Amino acid sequence: MKHLFSASLLTLALTATAQAADLGELEAKARAEGKVYSVGMPDSWANWKDTWRDLETRYGLEHQDTDMSSAQEIAKFAAEKDNATADIGDVGAAFGPIAVQQGVTQAYKPSTWNDIPDWAKDEDGHWMLGYTGTIAFIVNNELVSKAPTSWAELRDGDYRVAVGDVGVAAQANSAILAAAFALGGDEANLNPALELFADLAKQGRLSPVDINIANLEKGEIEMAILWDFNALNYRDQIDRDRFTVVIPSDGSLISGYATIINKYAKHPNAAKLAREYILSDAGQINLARGYARPIRSNVTLPDDVQAKLLPDEMYANARPIENFDTWEQSTKRLPRQWQSQVQIHQQR
């Protein structure tokens, strides 16, 4: 037994040494590339700015980002191929498998691979969630007399509801699934949610305004549906007392965003090092400072970071996607469904 124990310790030591050597080699190659270009990872989203800052100060990686939706990121990788202008992207969970199917990704498993839940990663390392978000409401208290706390309450309000670019943006699509969960639907059945938004459209209460910090600050949005980390970030940047942020009590979706490394990346090692850092303790804490919940549950958050997040009890009825394949098929149908069942009422 003693010899077995010693052998196990030796194996662990050798594994750790090999891993450190691999990371050292990766860092050297990334430094030689000197740049990492991202898509869909802007400074203001989930505090990406701190991660890009750290990658520059620690490893000398220059960075630039082009913000776009998940579908646009994958389309960009596919269209540019060997003329790639992006190395890494951040896509909604449902888009990870799509990117793999389209053959535009390359695999890389970070050293924290075993800390990532199986449901939150591709088994070969082509994509993995870096953080989770839950669909929330943000309400302008100056424009709405009583903030809604459930999807059911939306039908009876007198305020306009902004949901974003349904059928294109992962955040907007996820809002539809969250409503479906709350109202009796699921990944295969979005009709309860579509009926709700069709009702809002008939009432003239579906707002076409883009959900961004500028429009919230200008008072052009009365109530919006978005990820909790975006809602909390916008609230605190503008005025904490001016907005109410809640997780709808009758149900919501907890999902997340996954990094994908471009198969044709000009700076592949810098992209791999970026993923490595994103999944490290420091990278996970950076995301939490941007109000996103780390995918790795074994990361201890500083007290000031933990205080920025919503109370755990608000998440009691939030649940993850159970069937990614079914949800993927539903997202393909959603643009046409949204147009024929919801937008048609806005055009009248």
Buried (B, 14 or more C-beta within 10 A) or exposed (E): EEEEEEEEEEEEEEEEEEEEEEBEEBBEBBBEBEBBBBBBBBBBBBBBBBBBEBBEEEBBBBBEBBBBBBBBBBBBBBEBEEEBBBBBBBBBBBBBBBBBEBEBBBBBBBBBEEBBEEEBBBEEBBBBBBBBBBBBBBBBEEBBEEBBBBBBBBEEBEBBBBBBBBBBBBBBBBBBBBBBBBBEBBBEBBBBBBBBBBBBBBBEBBBEBEBBBEBBBEEBBBBBBBBBBBBBBBBEEBEEEBBBBBBBBBBBBBBBBBBBBBBBBBBBBBBBBBBBBBBBBEBBBBBBBBBBBBBBEEBEBEEEBEEBBBEEEBBEBBBBBEEBEBBBBBBEEBBEBBEEBBBEBEEE
